[in-house]
Amino acid sequence: MCHLEIVKVDVSAKKVQKMKDYVAEEKPLHIFLNRIHYATILCSPTNLKELAVGHVLSDGIIKSIEEIEKISFKGEGVCHVKLKPNIDLEKRLKLSKHFSRIIFSACGSPSSYKPSLRLPKIKSDLKAKAEIILNCVNSLNFIAETFRKTGGVHAAAIYKSDGTLVALAEDVGRHNAVDKVIGLGALNKTDFSECFLALSGRLTGDIVLKAARVGLPIVASLAAAIDSGIAIAKDAGLTLIGFVRGKRMNIYTFPEKIFL
């Protein structure tokens, strides 16, 4: 985030005041896989390594971080991800619909929420207390420093079922925030099957697909779910929860994983 001068107008008090304020930043991150340009993501310029790792994981290009040999940065915002020699990147790119694209931070996404192959069912016996889900989601905007200062970013976090915070990330794009937090968790060897994802953005199909691909069994958000997100959740065996606000929540799929 950057610090700049603005003019604040209070119409009711008929007052105009010059003041300093924080504004969220947006920069490009260019991701190369074995020297092949995979994507350019417009994002908040923090946790860029984690964003790159989380993005290729949640896109299904790699199956685990063990397939990565090296991650390096050359120049500003240029990330090179070198995969191990036994990985057939050309074959994986052919199976992927996503290749050499620009991903904007706006709500619209060029990503398709329909997987090219049927998603495997999430293998997890995780159950979570409703009160813990409520507390974790409701606390997102309080623990997210950039959001508190700018109001211009989304937040995503991974928690254990007892409410222990595993990873937190913020970004101008809701997809990027989820990718970052997945990358953080993966680099720290987190067992996603024992955790749930909390976020501030809408539960669209592409967002839910990211969680399903890494095996997160529960996804909960302050915002609404839409039909594409619910369809992916049903297909993957994922519990999807929206409108987590105050003391209420809407559970769209597999409510048996949530108890009072």
N, C-alpha and C positions, 0 to 999 in steps of 0.2 A: 504494500500500500504506500501511497505517497501523501505528502503533507502540502497543502496549497491554500491560497487565500480565496475565500468566497464572499459573496454578499448575501446575508441572511435577511429576509423580509418577513416581518411579523405584521400581517394585515390588521389583526384585531387591535394591536397596540400602536399601529401606524408608526412602526419603528424599522429603520434600515441600519444594519450593522455590518461592518467589515470584520471578518474573523478567519482564523485558521481552521481547517477541517481535514480529515483523512478521507481519501478516495481510493477505492479498490483499483488495482492495476491489472492490465491484460497484456501478455506478451506471447509470441509464438514459440512453441517447442517443436523442433524438427526431429523426428525419430527415424533412425536408419537401422535396419536389420541386415547385418552382414553387407554393409555398403549399399543396400537397396533402400530407397526412401519408402517408408511405410505410411507415415502420417505426419501432418503438421497440425498441432493442437494449439488453439488460442486459449491461454490459461493464466492463472495467477502464477507469478514467477517464484514459487516456493515448492519444495519437495519434488523437484523435477525428476530426479532418479526414481523416486517412488511412483510418480505418475507414469513414467515410461514402463516400468515393470508391471504395475497394475493394469495398464492399458493392454499390453500384449497378452497378459494372463486372462483378463476379462473378455478379450476379443477371441480367445481360444487359439491364438497362434502358438503359444507355448503351453505345456501341460503343468509345468512346475518351474520354480526358479532354478532348479538343478540343471535345467537345459541351457541356462545362460553361462557362457564362459567368462565374459567380461563386459562391463558397462563403463563407457568413458564419454567425456564431454570435450568437444573440439569447437572452440569459438562460443559465442553467446547463444544459448538456447539450441545447441546441436548435440543430440544424444545418439551415440553409437552403441547398439546392443549386439554383441557378437555371440552367436549361438555355438554350441559344441559341434564338432565336426560330424557327429552321427545324426544330426538333425537335418532332415530333408526340407529346407525352408521353401524351395520352389514348389514342392508338392503341397505344402500347407497353405501357401499363398494362393494356389490355384483353387483350393477348397474354400478359401475365404472370399466373401463378397467385398471385403474392405481392403483397399490397396491404393497407395499413393493418393491420399485424400486430404482435404483440409477440413478440420473439425472446428466449428465455431462455438463460442461459449454461450450463445443464445439458447433459448428453450428448444428450438428446433434442432434435430440431429439428423445427419445423413445416414446414420447407422440404422440397419434394419433390425427389428426386434424378433424376426422370424429366423431361428437357427437353421442352417443348411442341413444339419443332421439332428435326429431326435435327441433331446437332452436326456442323459442318464438321470435316474431318480437320485435325489440327495440322500446320502446315507448318514443319518444322524438320529439319535434318540433324544436330542435336546428338547427340554421343556423349560418354559420360563414363567415366572410369576408376573401377573398383569401389572402389579404395582411397580415392579422393577422396570418393566418396559416403559411405563408412563414416566417414571422419574428420569430415566436415561434420555428419552426423546425430549422431554420438556426442558432438560438442562442443556441441550445442545447449543442454543443461542447464547447461553450464559457463559459457557466454557470456551466458545469460539471467539477469540480475541479480535480477529479481523472483522468479523460480523458486527461485534459490539462497536467498533470504531467507525466502520464505514456503512454498515447495513447493505453492502453490495455484493455479498458472496453467499454461497451455499456451504453448509457444514455436513460432514458425514463422520460417523464414528463406529468402531467395532467394540463391542462389550462382551464380557463373559456373562453367563446366565445369572451370576450373583450380582451383576452391576459393576464389576471391575472394568475400568476403561483400559482397552488394549491399544487403540490407535485413534487419532483424531486428525482430520484434514479439512481444509477450507479451500474453496476455489470459486472464481466467477462463474464457472460452469458446473451444474449439478453432476453431470457425467464425470467430469474431471475430479470432483471431490470424492466420488465413489472409487474411481481408479486409484487415486492417491492413497486412500485408506486401505484398499486391498493390497497395494504395493508395500505400504508400511507393514502390514500384517505378514505378508509373504516373506519379506526380508528378515523379519524377526521370528520366522519359523512358526507362525501361529497356526494352530489347528482350527480351521474355520468351522468345522463341524461342531465345535463346542462353543460357538459364539453367535451373536446376532448383529445385524447391521441396523444402525439408526441414522436417519438422514432428514434433511429439511425440505427436499424437493419432491416433485410429483413422482408417483410410482408408475412410470411408463414401462412398456415392454422391454426397451433396451436397458433401462436401469435394473430391472428385475433379472434380466438375462445375465448381466455382469455378476450379480450375487450368486445366481444358480450355477454358473460355470465354475466358481471356486468352492462351491459346496456350503455356502451360508444357508442354514435351514430356516431362519426367521429374518424378515425385513420389516422394519417399522418406520413410519414417517409422520411428521407433522402435517403433511399435505395429503392430497387425495390420491387414490388409485384410479387408473383408467382400465378399460377392458383388455388392452394388450398386455398390461402388467399382470392382471388376474389370470389371463390365459397361460402365460409363461409359468406363473406360480403353480397353477393346477398341474401343468405338464411335468414340472420338476419335483413336485411334492414339497413345495416351499410354503411356509406360513406367511401370508401377506397381511400387513396391518396398516391402515391409514387413519387420518384424522386423530392422531394421538395428541389430544389437547385436554388440559385440565385433569379431570378424572375419568375421561371416556376414551374409547377407541373403537374403530370398526375393523373386525377381522373378516377378511374376504375368503380365505382358504385355510383349511386344516386347523380349525380353532382348538382342536384337542391338545395342541402343543402349548396352549396358554392356560394357566390355572389361577384361581383367586387365592 
